[in-house]
Structure formats: C-alpha cells, structure tokens
Amino acid sequence: MAEVFNLKYQLNEEAIVEITEYLDDLLKKYKIQSKNKTVFMLESMLLDIRAHYIDTIDVSVSMRKRLGRNTLRVTYAGEEFNPITTDEAGPQTQILLANMGLVPSWSYKEHINEITLAIPRNHLRDDSYLLIALISSVIAGLIGPHLPQAFTSFVSEYILCKLSDIFLSFLSVFAGILIFFSILSGICGMESTSDLSKKGRYMLSRTLFSGLLGAVIGGTLFIPFFRFTYGAADVNNGMEDIYRMILDIIPSDPVTPFMEGNMLQISLIAVILGGIMILLDNRVSQVRELVLQSNTIMISTVEFICRLLPIYIFADLTKLFWDNGLDIILITWKPLTMCIAINLLYTLYKLARVSLKYKIDIGALFKKVFPSFIIGLTTASSMAAYGTSLDINESKLGIDHGYSAFATALKNQLHSTNGILSFIIVIYFFTQYSGTTINPAWFVSVWIVVFLINPAIPPVSGGVLVCMGIIMDQFGIPASCLGMAATLIMIFDFISTGSKVVLVHMDEIEEADHLGLLNKKILSE
C-alpha cells in the first residue's frame, strides 16, 4: 500500500477550497474519469463536517493506492458524526454503493471518525488492455503455422494452456461463492417480504418466459436452414432426463453445490436464506450486515483476479488458433454466421427498443454499456463483467442500486435467450453433420432441454463446455464430433456472452422502470 498524499488542515472555508483544488488537479493529472463526482462528494462532506462542529477541528485528507486502486480517506477527531447518512440509503445499501465507489463508507472508533471512498478505475484504460490482448492473439495465430511445430506445441502445452488454466481455476474457486453472496446481499437490501415478492417475481418470470419463448420461436425459425434425416428417432424424447434435471435443482446438502459449482443449487440456497432473513427482519440485522460486507470482499477478490484477463485472453485465443487454424471457420461457416447474425440482430433490437422508448440516442446508449460489453465479448464471462455492470447500471443507466445488485446476479445466471439460440444452432448443425435420425417430437425435446440446462452453465469463460457433453449424448450426436463442437461452442460463448451482457442491461432498464426504480434523468444524460 502506497500513500499518494496526506494533507492536514484546520477545517475552514479556505482549507476546503485548497483541499478540493489539490484533489481536482491530481485526479486530472491521473486522467480519472470520475474526477468531478469524487471532488464534489469530498467538498460536500467537508462542508457538512465544518457546519456540524461548533469549534474548528483538525482534519486529515489522504489518498492511498492499494492493489492498483486509489482510495480517498478523511479522518477527524471528535464526537460521532456521519456526514453521508441519508434518508434514502440505509446501512445495507450504503455498503453496496461504497463498494462501487459511488458513495463513501464511514466508521467511528476511539473518538476518530473515518470516511473512505474507493475511486472507480478507468474502464477505458482497462478496455485498451483487453483489445491489445485480442489483437495480439490474432497476430500470434496468424504467424503460428510458420513457426516450428515443436516450438508451438511446447508453448501451447506448457505456457498458454497453463496460463489459461490458472486463471480459470482462480475464477472458478470464487464464482460460486460470489453468486451466493451477490444474490443473498441483493435480497438483504430489500426492505420487506412484499418488496421481495414484487421485484423478484416480476424479474424471474420475465427472464424465464423470454428464454422459453426464444427457444420455441428461434428453434422453429432455424429449421429451414438445416437438412435433417427424418424417421424413427435414434434417441428418446428426453422426458425422463427433463424430470431428473428438475429434481436435481434441489441440493442434497449445503456443501456439495459449492464444491461442484452447481450454480442453480447455489442460487436456490441463496434465495431461500435471503427470504428467511427478510422474514426475520431486525432480529438478524448484524448477519445481514455481515452478508453485505462478505459480498464486498468477494467482488473485490474477483475484480482483482480479473486484472489477469488480458493475459488469459491472449493465451486462450492464441491456443485456439494454433490448435485449429482457419479451417474450423470454413467447416462451420453456416452455424458461425447464424450465431453472429442472431446475436447481433437481437442485441440491436433491444437497444433500439430501449432507445425509442426512453428517447435516447442508440449510439449513446451503447456507449454507456460498452465497457461491460467488451469484457463479456473478450472473456466469455459475465462474471468477469459483473462489477463493471453494477457500476454502469447505477451511474450511467439510473437503475436503483438495490434492484441492480439483486437482478444482475440472478440474470447473469438465468438470462439465457441468446445462449439458448446458440445452443440450438449447434445441435441442429451437428445433427445434420452426423446424419442422426430424428422425428418432429425431437425438436420439442431440444427446446425444452436446452431451456432447462442453460441456467446451469457457470457464468465464467469455458463454463458453457460443462453442458456440451450432456447435450450431445442426449440427442444422439456421435462422440467423435465433441472436439469440433467444443471449439464451435467456445467461439459462440464469446459472441453470446458479449450480447448477453448488453441484453441484461436493457432488460434491467425496463424492469426498473416498471417497478418505479429507474432514474430517467441519469439514463438520458
């Protein structure tokens, strides 16, 4: 931890001017995008502190850099006084907002008041690193065939593969825990059982219905694009497996879901515990605060791990190009083109819908969500974009912080319309490719199974491959196609995750508006 500066003053109007001007110049030098907001919050707090105390007090204003993130700290001795408490934000929401760098956090110990404010990182700089990694992997993939085979094999197996595995291992360790605390803390931020029922029921029903509707409509429209072999089906209609999937949502114990990374079971546990904590209300207030603080720790942990994203992107994509070359694109041109087209058209439709509904330029709207989109596109991980998505929801889209924390965590897991469409395209393609015999009931089975299994996919890069083997076996696709299918579905995963992140933003705008939780002034800025 490095101290950037430490200013000490007797707090008066002249000192406040000098402190804020110094901070403004420093943040301008660092090109911090949240400069104006940070300076305004600091000035407002210092003015409130100055007005509260009758006598002039000493105040210390410092900035520290910890794990690559700047944190502003204000300390002052005296009686307990919190200048950032508002009627609109209770303790739970204060913790959530403080974690995003949107409001400060306050504490009082041994007659010392302390305020800390995490200054948000510049997304533009982080996105540049991701784009550099993406371009570098393309260049490495192009020159790979011209390098000695022994060299590329060694680098791929012992360097690129290991870097990719290390990143995914770190992310997977915390993904389930983060999902658990994200959902639980979002529920804890709600004020009552009726509030939970209204918000949760509307969001869940809307999300799941759109996924099922997308499976039926998309699955029907895709049929003419493929040639199928009709007759007596080689496989059953999957009803027994569907029944088993529904039962498997219920965990057998509270530990196994976290060990196996079963996101559906983890989500169910979090929802049940959150509902009980809402019912108990003030009797578990300290536990609720602990949950919210734990969520803060987990978000910060995953955010720190995701600073390795550029390295992972370069390693994973370079290995993909070296292992498969450009031939994979030629063989799979139809499903690849369809996947890109359907995700692009669906995303443009949702952007245009929100743009027209709220009278905001579609280009400006996409610019607001671009930071989370590029993370999802280049990492195939909605979890990697989670913190950025929360920040955008609250600071750029005007979505209520409590609803954003609750909905974003669940939607990262349950929003599946474009993922469902991508899976259906892959199944149709390999059914045609392998010549598997089907009957009309087979299509209905595909739509239902894909709809049910999609929410079980971990929201991290490569998570989509977890269900690929199950689906291929379910629908009689030969095991010899697994390697090609895995490669194709990994490419699809990047495309559909980037699209999914934008779609979740658009859905949350409309849902928040329906629930009266949307600040349209922030959205239109």
C-alpha positions as CSV (number, residue, x, y, z in Angstrom):
1,M,0.0,0.0,0.0
2,A,1.5,3.4,-1.1
3,E,0.4,6.8,0.2
4,V,-0.1,9.2,-2.7
5,F,-0.7,12.3,-0.5
6,N,-1.6,13.3,3.1
7,L,-3.0,16.8,3.8
8,K,-3.6,18.1,7.3
9,Y,-5.6,21.3,8.0
10,Q,-7.7,23.1,10.5
11,L,-11.0,22.9,8.8
12,N,-12.4,26.2,7.5
13,E,-13.6,27.5,4.2
14,E,-10.1,28.3,2.9
15,A,-8.9,24.8,3.7
16,I,-11.8,23.2,1.9
17,V,-11.1,25.2,-1.2
18,E,-7.4,24.3,-1.1
19,I,-8.1,20.6,-0.5
20,T,-10.6,20.2,-3.3
21,E,-8.4,22.2,-5.8
22,Y,-5.5,20.0,-4.9
23,L,-7.5,16.8,-5.4
24,D,-9.0,18.1,-8.7
25,D,-5.6,18.8,-10.1
26,L,-4.3,15.4,-9.0
27,L,-7.2,13.4,-10.5
28,K,-6.9,15.5,-13.7
29,K,-3.3,14.6,-13.9
30,Y,-4.2,10.9,-13.4
31,K,-7.0,11.2,-16.0
32,I,-9.5,9.8,-13.6
33,Q,-12.9,9.7,-15.4
34,S,-14.9,10.1,-12.1
35,K,-12.9,13.2,-11.1
36,N,-15.8,15.6,-10.9
37,K,-18.0,13.3,-8.9
38,T,-15.2,12.5,-6.5
39,V,-14.3,16.1,-5.9
40,F,-18.0,17.1,-5.4
41,M,-18.5,14.3,-2.8
42,L,-15.4,15.3,-0.9
43,E,-16.4,19.0,-0.9
44,S,-19.9,18.2,0.3
45,M,-18.6,16.1,3.1
46,L,-16.1,18.7,4.3
47,L,-18.8,21.4,4.2
48,D,-21.1,19.2,6.3
49,I,-18.4,18.4,8.8
50,R,-17.5,22.1,9.0
51,A,-21.2,23.0,9.7
52,H,-21.7,20.3,12.3
53,Y,-18.9,21.2,14.7
54,I,-19.0,24.5,16.6
55,D,-15.3,24.6,17.2
56,T,-12.7,24.4,14.4
57,I,-11.4,20.9,14.1
58,D,-8.4,19.3,12.6
59,V,-8.9,17.1,9.5
60,S,-6.6,14.8,7.6
61,V,-7.3,14.0,3.9
62,S,-5.1,11.4,2.3
63,M,-5.1,9.1,-0.8
64,R,-3.6,5.6,-0.8
65,K,-3.1,3.1,-3.6
66,R,-3.9,-0.5,-2.7
67,L,-3.9,-3.3,-5.2
68,G,-3.9,-0.9,-8.0
69,R,-6.9,1.1,-6.8
70,N,-6.9,4.6,-5.3
71,T,-8.8,5.1,-2.0
72,L,-9.5,8.6,-0.5
73,R,-9.6,8.8,3.3
74,V,-10.8,11.6,5.5
75,T,-10.2,11.4,9.3
76,Y,-11.3,13.8,12.1
77,A,-11.4,13.6,15.9
78,G,-14.5,14.5,17.9
79,E,-18.0,13.3,18.6
80,E,-19.6,10.7,16.4
81,F,-20.8,12.3,13.2
82,N,-21.6,10.7,9.8
83,P,-21.9,13.3,7.0
84,I,-23.0,10.7,4.4
85,T,-26.1,9.2,6.0
86,T,-29.3,10.0,4.0
87,D,-32.9,9.1,4.4
88,E,-32.8,7.2,1.1
89,A,-29.9,4.9,1.9
90,G,-29.8,2.6,4.8
91,P,-26.8,0.6,6.1
92,Q,-27.2,-2.2,3.7
93,T,-27.4,0.0,0.6
94,Q,-24.6,2.2,1.9
95,I,-22.3,-0.9,1.8
96,L,-23.3,-1.8,-1.7
97,L,-22.8,1.7,-3.0
98,A,-19.5,2.1,-1.2
99,N,-18.2,-1.0,-2.9
100,M,-18.9,0.5,-6.3
101,G,-17.2,3.8,-5.4
102,L,-20.5,5.6,-5.7
103,V,-20.7,6.8,-2.0
104,P,-18.1,6.8,0.8
105,S,-18.2,4.5,3.8
106,W,-18.0,5.8,7.4
107,S,-16.7,4.4,10.6
108,Y,-16.2,5.6,14.2
109,K,-13.6,4.1,16.6
110,E,-11.8,5.5,19.7
111,H,-13.2,9.1,19.1
112,I,-11.9,9.1,15.5
113,N,-14.3,9.5,12.5
114,E,-13.1,8.0,9.3
115,I,-14.5,8.2,5.8
116,T,-13.2,6.2,2.9
117,L,-14.1,6.4,-0.8
118,A,-12.9,4.0,-3.4
119,I,-12.2,5.9,-6.6
120,P,-13.5,3.8,-9.6
121,R,-10.9,2.6,-12.1
122,N,-10.9,4.0,-15.6
123,H,-12.7,1.5,-17.8
124,L,-11.3,2.9,-21.0
125,R,-7.7,2.1,-19.9
126,D,-8.7,-1.5,-18.9
127,D,-10.6,-2.0,-22.2
128,S,-7.5,-0.9,-24.1
129,Y,-5.5,-3.7,-22.4
130,L,-8.2,-6.2,-23.5
131,L,-8.2,-5.0,-27.1
132,I,-4.4,-5.2,-27.2
133,A,-4.5,-8.8,-25.9
134,L,-7.2,-9.7,-28.5
135,I,-5.2,-8.2,-31.4
136,S,-2.0,-9.8,-30.2
137,S,-3.7,-13.2,-30.1
138,V,-4.9,-12.8,-33.7
139,I,-1.3,-11.9,-34.8
140,A,0.1,-14.8,-32.9
141,G,-2.5,-17.1,-34.5
142,L,-1.5,-15.9,-38.0
143,I,2.2,-16.5,-37.5
144,G,1.8,-19.8,-35.6
145,P,1.8,-22.0,-38.8
146,H,5.2,-20.5,-39.8
147,L,6.9,-21.4,-36.5
148,P,8.5,-24.8,-35.8
149,Q,5.9,-27.4,-34.7
150,A,8.0,-28.4,-31.7
151,F,8.1,-24.8,-30.5
152,T,4.3,-24.1,-30.9
153,S,3.5,-27.4,-29.2
154,F,5.8,-26.6,-26.2
155,V,4.5,-23.1,-25.8
156,S,0.9,-24.2,-26.2
157,E,1.0,-27.0,-23.7
158,Y,3.4,-25.7,-21.1
159,I,2.8,-21.9,-21.2
160,L,-0.5,-20.9,-22.9
161,C,-2.5,-23.8,-21.5
162,K,-1.2,-23.3,-18.0
163,L,-1.9,-19.6,-18.0
164,S,-5.4,-20.2,-19.2
165,D,-6.0,-23.0,-16.6
166,I,-4.6,-20.9,-13.7
167,F,-6.9,-18.0,-14.5
168,L,-10.0,-20.2,-14.8
169,S,-9.1,-22.1,-11.7
170,F,-8.8,-18.9,-9.6
171,L,-12.1,-17.6,-11.1
172,S,-13.9,-20.9,-10.6
173,V,-12.9,-21.1,-6.9
174,F,-14.7,-17.9,-6.1
175,A,-17.5,-17.9,-8.8
176,G,-20.0,-19.9,-6.7
177,I,-19.3,-18.0,-3.5
178,L,-19.7,-14.7,-5.3
179,I,-23.0,-15.8,-6.9
180,F,-24.2,-16.9,-3.4
181,F,-23.4,-13.6,-1.7
182,S,-24.5,-11.5,-4.6
183,I,-28.0,-12.9,-4.6
184,L,-28.2,-13.0,-0.8
185,S,-27.0,-9.4,-0.4
186,G,-29.4,-8.2,-3.1
187,I,-32.3,-9.8,-1.2
188,C,-31.0,-8.4,2.1
189,G,-31.1,-4.9,0.6
190,M,-34.8,-5.2,0.1
191,E,-37.0,-3.8,2.8
192,S,-39.8,-6.3,3.2
193,T,-41.3,-9.6,2.1
194,S,-43.7,-7.8,-0.2
195,D,-40.9,-6.0,-1.8
196,L,-39.0,-9.2,-2.4
197,S,-42.2,-10.8,-3.9
198,K,-42.9,-7.9,-6.2
199,K,-39.4,-7.4,-7.5
200,G,-38.2,-11.0,-7.6
201,R,-41.4,-12.5,-9.0
202,Y,-41.6,-9.9,-11.9
203,M,-37.9,-10.2,-12.8
204,L,-37.8,-14.0,-12.6
205,S,-41.0,-14.6,-14.6
206,R,-40.0,-12.1,-17.3
207,T,-36.5,-13.6,-17.6
208,L,-37.6,-17.2,-17.7
209,F,-40.5,-16.6,-20.1
210,S,-38.3,-14.7,-22.6
211,G,-35.9,-17.7,-22.6
212,L,-38.7,-20.2,-23.2
213,L,-40.3,-18.1,-25.9
214,G,-36.9,-17.6,-27.6
215,A,-36.3,-21.3,-27.6
216,V,-39.7,-22.0,-29.3
217,I,-39.6,-19.2,-31.8
218,G,-35.9,-19.4,-32.6
219,G,-35.9,-23.2,-32.7
220,T,-38.8,-23.1,-35.2
221,L,-37.3,-20.4,-37.5
222,F,-33.9,-22.2,-37.6
223,I,-35.3,-25.5,-39.0
224,P,-35.3,-24.4,-42.7
225,F,-31.6,-23.6,-42.6
226,F,-30.6,-27.2,-42.0
227,R,-31.2,-30.6,-43.7
228,F,-32.4,-33.3,-41.3
229,T,-32.8,-37.0,-41.7
230,Y,-36.4,-37.9,-40.6
231,G,-37.6,-41.3,-39.5
232,A,-37.8,-43.3,-36.3
233,A,-35.7,-41.3,-33.8
234,D,-32.4,-42.9,-32.6
235,V,-32.9,-41.3,-29.2
236,N,-35.7,-40.8,-26.7
237,N,-37.6,-37.6,-26.3
238,G,-35.7,-36.8,-23.2
239,M,-38.7,-36.5,-20.8
240,E,-37.1,-38.7,-18.2
241,D,-33.9,-36.6,-18.3
242,I,-36.0,-33.4,-18.1
243,Y,-37.7,-34.7,-15.0
244,R,-34.3,-35.6,-13.5
245,M,-33.0,-32.1,-14.2
246,I,-35.9,-30.5,-12.4
247,L,-35.3,-32.7,-9.3
248,D,-31.5,-32.0,-9.4
249,I,-32.2,-28.3,-8.8
250,I,-32.8,-29.3,-5.1
251,P,-29.5,-29.8,-3.3
252,S,-28.9,-32.8,-1.2
253,D,-26.7,-30.9,1.3
254,P,-25.5,-27.3,1.7
255,V,-21.8,-28.0,0.8
256,T,-21.8,-30.1,-2.4
257,P,-23.3,-27.3,-4.6
258,F,-20.3,-25.1,-3.8
259,M,-17.8,-27.9,-4.3
260,E,-19.3,-28.9,-7.7
261,G,-20.0,-25.3,-8.8
262,N,-23.7,-26.1,-9.3
263,M,-25.0,-22.6,-9.9
264,L,-28.7,-23.5,-9.9
265,Q,-28.5,-25.1,-6.5
266,I,-26.3,-22.3,-5.1
267,S,-28.9,-19.7,-6.4
268,L,-31.7,-21.7,-4.8
269,I,-29.9,-21.8,-1.4
270,A,-29.2,-18.1,-1.5
271,V,-32.9,-17.3,-2.4
272,I,-34.2,-19.4,0.5
273,L,-31.8,-18.0,3.0
274,G,-32.5,-14.5,1.8
275,G,-36.2,-14.9,2.1
276,I,-35.9,-16.2,5.7
277,M,-33.6,-13.3,6.6
278,I,-36.2,-10.9,5.2
279,L,-38.9,-12.5,7.4
280,L,-36.7,-12.3,10.5
281,D,-36.0,-8.6,9.7
282,N,-34.3,-6.8,12.6
283,R,-33.6,-9.9,14.5
284,V,-30.8,-10.7,12.1
285,S,-29.6,-7.2,11.3
286,Q,-26.0,-8.0,12.2
287,V,-26.0,-11.1,10.0
288,R,-27.4,-9.0,7.1
289,E,-24.6,-6.5,7.5
290,L,-22.0,-9.4,7.6
291,V,-23.5,-10.8,4.3
292,L,-23.2,-7.4,2.6
293,Q,-19.6,-7.0,3.8
294,S,-18.8,-10.5,2.6
295,N,-20.2,-9.6,-0.8
296,T,-17.9,-6.6,-0.9
297,I,-14.9,-8.8,-0.1
298,M,-15.9,-11.3,-2.9
299,I,-16.5,-8.7,-5.5
300,S,-13.1,-7.1,-4.7
301,T,-11.5,-10.5,-4.9
302,V,-12.9,-11.4,-8.2
303,E,-12.2,-7.9,-9.6
304,F,-8.5,-8.4,-8.5
305,I,-8.3,-11.8,-10.2
306,C,-9.9,-10.4,-13.4
307,R,-6.9,-8.0,-13.7
308,L,-5.3,-11.0,-15.3
309,L,-7.9,-11.0,-18.0
310,P,-5.6,-9.7,-20.8
311,I,-3.1,-12.5,-20.1
312,Y,-5.9,-15.1,-20.2
313,I,-7.4,-13.7,-23.4
314,F,-4.0,-13.8,-25.2
315,A,-3.2,-17.3,-24.0
316,D,-6.6,-18.9,-24.6
317,L,-7.3,-17.4,-28.1
318,T,-3.7,-18.0,-29.3
319,K,-4.0,-21.7,-28.3
320,L,-7.4,-21.9,-30.0
321,F,-6.0,-20.5,-33.3
322,W,-2.8,-22.7,-33.1
323,D,-4.8,-25.9,-32.4
324,N,-7.5,-25.4,-35.1
325,G,-6.2,-23.0,-37.7
326,L,-8.6,-21.2,-40.1
327,D,-10.1,-24.5,-41.4
328,I,-12.5,-24.6,-38.4
329,I,-14.1,-21.4,-39.7
330,L,-14.5,-22.9,-43.2
331,I,-16.2,-26.1,-41.9
332,T,-18.6,-24.3,-39.6
333,W,-19.4,-21.2,-41.6
334,K,-23.1,-21.7,-41.5
335,P,-23.6,-22.0,-37.7
336,L,-21.0,-19.4,-37.1
337,T,-22.7,-16.9,-39.4
338,M,-26.1,-17.7,-37.9
339,C,-24.8,-17.2,-34.4
340,I,-23.2,-13.8,-35.1
341,A,-26.3,-12.7,-37.0
342,I,-28.9,-13.7,-34.4
343,N,-26.9,-12.2,-31.5
344,L,-26.3,-9.0,-33.5
345,L,-29.9,-8.6,-34.6
346,Y,-31.3,-9.4,-31.1
347,T,-29.0,-7.0,-29.4
348,L,-29.7,-4.3,-31.9
349,Y,-33.5,-4.9,-31.4
350,K,-33.2,-4.5,-27.7
351,L,-31.0,-1.4,-28.0
352,A,-33.4,0.2,-30.5
353,R,-36.4,-0.7,-28.3
354,V,-35.0,1.0,-25.2
355,S,-33.6,3.9,-27.3
356,L,-37.1,4.6,-28.8
357,K,-39.0,4.0,-25.5
358,Y,-36.8,6.4,-23.5
359,K,-35.8,8.8,-26.3
360,I,-32.1,8.3,-26.0
361,D,-29.7,8.1,-29.0
362,I,-28.9,4.4,-29.7
363,G,-25.2,5.2,-30.1
364,A,-25.1,7.0,-26.8
365,L,-26.9,4.1,-25.1
366,F,-24.4,1.5,-26.5
367,K,-21.5,3.7,-25.4
368,K,-22.8,3.6,-21.8
369,V,-22.8,-0.2,-21.7
370,F,-19.7,-0.7,-23.9
371,P,-17.2,-1.3,-21.0
372,S,-19.1,-4.3,-19.8
373,F,-19.9,-5.5,-23.3
374,I,-16.2,-5.6,-24.3
375,I,-15.3,-7.6,-21.1
376,G,-18.1,-10.1,-21.9
377,L,-17.1,-10.3,-25.6
378,T,-13.4,-10.9,-24.9
379,T,-13.6,-13.1,-21.9
380,A,-16.9,-15.1,-22.5
381,S,-17.5,-14.5,-18.8
382,S,-20.5,-12.5,-17.5
383,M,-18.9,-12.9,-14.0
384,A,-15.8,-11.0,-15.2
385,A,-18.1,-8.1,-16.2
386,Y,-20.2,-8.3,-13.0
387,G,-18.6,-5.4,-11.1
388,T,-18.5,-3.2,-14.2
389,S,-22.1,-4.0,-15.0
390,L,-23.2,-2.9,-11.5
391,D,-21.3,0.4,-11.8
392,I,-22.9,1.1,-15.2
393,N,-26.4,0.3,-14.0
394,E,-26.2,2.8,-11.2
395,S,-24.0,5.6,-12.5
396,K,-24.9,5.6,-16.2
397,L,-28.3,3.9,-16.6
398,G,-30.0,5.2,-13.5
399,I,-31.1,1.8,-12.2
400,D,-31.8,1.6,-8.4
401,H,-28.7,0.2,-6.6
402,G,-30.7,-2.4,-4.5
403,Y,-32.5,-3.8,-7.6
404,S,-29.3,-3.8,-9.6
405,A,-27.5,-5.9,-7.1
406,F,-30.3,-8.4,-6.8
407,A,-31.2,-8.6,-10.5
408,T,-27.8,-8.6,-12.1
409,A,-26.6,-11.5,-10.0
410,L,-29.6,-13.6,-10.9
411,K,-29.8,-12.5,-14.6
412,N,-26.1,-13.4,-15.1
413,Q,-27.2,-17.0,-14.2
414,L,-30.7,-17.1,-15.6
415,H,-30.8,-14.9,-18.6
416,S,-30.4,-17.4,-21.5
417,T,-32.3,-16.3,-24.6
418,N,-29.3,-15.7,-26.9
419,G,-27.4,-18.6,-25.2
420,I,-30.4,-20.9,-25.9
421,L,-30.4,-19.8,-29.5
422,S,-26.7,-20.5,-29.9
423,F,-27.1,-24.0,-28.4
424,I,-30.0,-24.8,-30.7
425,I,-27.9,-23.8,-33.7
426,V,-25.0,-26.1,-32.6
427,I,-27.4,-29.0,-32.0
428,Y,-29.1,-28.6,-35.4
429,F,-25.7,-28.3,-37.2
430,F,-24.2,-31.4,-35.7
431,T,-27.4,-33.4,-36.1
432,Q,-27.2,-32.6,-39.8
433,Y,-23.5,-33.2,-39.9
434,S,-23.7,-36.6,-38.3
435,G,-26.9,-37.7,-40.1
436,T,-28.7,-38.5,-36.8
437,T,-32.3,-39.7,-37.5
438,I,-35.0,-37.6,-35.8
439,N,-38.7,-37.1,-35.6
440,P,-40.9,-34.0,-35.1
441,A,-41.1,-34.6,-31.3
442,W,-37.3,-34.3,-31.3
443,F,-37.5,-30.6,-31.9
444,V,-39.7,-30.0,-28.8
445,S,-37.3,-32.1,-26.7
446,V,-34.4,-29.9,-27.9
447,W,-36.1,-26.7,-27.0
448,I,-37.1,-27.9,-23.5
449,V,-33.8,-29.5,-22.6
450,V,-31.8,-26.5,-23.8
451,F,-34.1,-24.1,-21.9
452,L,-33.7,-26.1,-18.7
453,I,-30.0,-26.8,-18.9
454,N,-28.9,-23.3,-19.9
455,P,-29.2,-21.7,-16.4
456,A,-26.9,-24.4,-15.1
457,I,-24.0,-23.1,-17.1
458,P,-21.4,-21.4,-14.9
459,P,-21.2,-17.7,-15.8
460,V,-17.4,-17.9,-16.4
461,S,-15.4,-18.4,-19.5
462,G,-15.5,-22.0,-20.6
463,G,-18.5,-22.7,-18.4
464,V,-20.6,-23.4,-21.4
465,L,-18.5,-26.6,-22.2
466,V,-19.7,-28.1,-18.9
467,C,-23.1,-28.9,-20.5
468,M,-21.9,-29.7,-24.0
469,G,-21.2,-33.4,-23.5
470,I,-24.6,-33.9,-21.7
471,I,-26.5,-32.3,-24.6
472,M,-24.6,-34.2,-27.3
473,D,-25.3,-37.5,-25.6
474,Q,-28.9,-36.6,-25.0
475,F,-29.5,-36.0,-28.7
476,G,-27.5,-38.9,-30.2
477,I,-24.7,-36.8,-31.6
478,P,-21.6,-39.0,-32.0
479,A,-18.7,-38.5,-29.5
480,S,-16.4,-38.0,-32.5
481,C,-18.0,-34.6,-33.0
482,L,-17.2,-33.4,-29.5
483,G,-13.9,-31.8,-30.3
484,M,-15.3,-29.7,-33.1
485,A,-18.5,-28.9,-31.1
486,A,-16.4,-27.8,-28.2
487,T,-14.4,-25.4,-30.4
488,L,-17.5,-24.0,-32.0
489,I,-19.4,-23.6,-28.8
490,M,-16.3,-21.8,-27.3
491,I,-16.4,-19.3,-30.2
492,F,-20.1,-18.9,-29.7
493,D,-19.6,-18.3,-26.0
494,F,-17.6,-15.2,-26.6
495,I,-20.2,-13.8,-29.0
496,S,-23.3,-14.7,-26.9
497,T,-21.8,-13.5,-23.6
498,G,-20.9,-10.1,-25.1
499,S,-24.5,-9.9,-26.4
500,K,-25.9,-11.2,-23.1
501,V,-24.3,-8.5,-21.0
502,V,-25.9,-5.8,-23.2
503,L,-29.3,-7.6,-23.1
504,V,-29.2,-7.8,-19.3
505,H,-28.6,-4.1,-19.1
506,M,-31.6,-3.4,-21.4
507,D,-33.9,-5.7,-19.5
508,E,-33.0,-4.2,-16.2
509,I,-33.8,-0.7,-17.5
510,E,-37.3,-1.7,-18.5
511,E,-37.8,-3.8,-15.3
512,A,-36.6,-1.0,-13.1
513,D,-38.9,1.5,-14.9
514,H,-41.9,-0.9,-14.4
515,L,-41.1,-1.1,-10.7
516,G,-40.5,2.7,-10.3
517,L,-36.8,2.2,-9.7
518,L,-35.4,4.0,-12.7
519,N,-33.8,7.4,-12.6
520,K,-34.6,8.6,-16.2
521,K,-32.5,11.8,-15.7
522,I,-29.3,9.7,-15.3
523,L,-30.3,7.4,-18.2
524,S,-30.8,10.4,-20.6
525,E,-27.5,12.1,-19.6
